[in-house]
């Protein structure tokens, strides 16, 4: 098909380690104000670490379009198998980290330790069904980062529609990119004016509106993949574009730019790194260690809050109030290392084996495929 004359290779390796970078960016933001540290105030880049989630959202749309788009176009798309594979990707780690927090809450209650107010058993059903970011319950609670998994699940459910909308613009992919960008910009202006969201910006929506936040970024990922079918950047231009985009992402927040400006850098980074795969020049981004870290990034993102709760409970009891700035720095870095080690264990012994086990038992594999 002419549409695929500049198609990406099956494995776009340069984008895998980017997932670890996004997760690490979120961790820097999350731990940036612990124990009196001022990382957020000192660095605009770290202060915008919550945009690492938006990077995930764009990347998710891109990768799903890459993997499943040809199936949709060729009328070979099996919606049931698609959702089962997505469930296998998300749910085992989500269930384990949620279970760990439920256990912590029960143990803390038994020992008379004050329990986090977010541990509301009345909202647990929303976590189990991954709908806590859909506006169906008053608060998400529990493992806060899982709000974005709820948003992802929403995007997966409507993927055929999203891909179809971008497909209407397949002969003019730049129009699709513009449409997604306009959607993001429009929502960025509109959301703070809506009383339902309490004046919060689009890029700060989490458990109250996260399903809305993902829509323009997910559409942008699909649009970028479609644009890549008619585009072929040279290795030099692709890597230069990636370097420029990364510089943009780091510097824009420090210059006082709003989140829309930084988001444009995220778009450029994903597209340019994707283009490097067409020339087979993955470089360090294709190194085995980098690829493994990228594969384990989901576990890292999901486990850092349980680690945070346990780690800093211990720190508060062992070191407070005598805690100097050097020791505080060491302890916060220790929390990040503990998160990475915990993620490695979770990925190796839970995420990967459970995902493979579920995919091998796909109940929809032999079902009639639904043309989209």
ABEGO torsion letter per residue (X at the ends): XAAAAABBBABBAAAAAAAAAAAAAAAAAAAAABGGBAAAAABAAAAAAAAAAAAAAAAAAAAAAAAAAAAAAAGABBAAAAAAAAAAAAAAAAAAAAAAAAAAAAAAAAAGBBBBAABBAAAAAAAAAGAAAAGABABAEEBAAAAAAAAAAAAAAAAAAAAAAAAAAAABAAAAAAAAAAAAAAAAAAAAABAAAGGBBAAABBABGAAAAAAAAAAAAAAAAAAAAABBBBAAAAAAAAAAAAAAAAAAAAAGBBAAAAAAAAAAAAAAAAAAAAAGBAEAAABAAAAAAAAAAAAAAAAAAAAAAAAAAAAAAAAOABBBAAAAAAAAAAAAAAAAAAAAAAAAAAAAAAAAAAAAABAAAABBBBBX
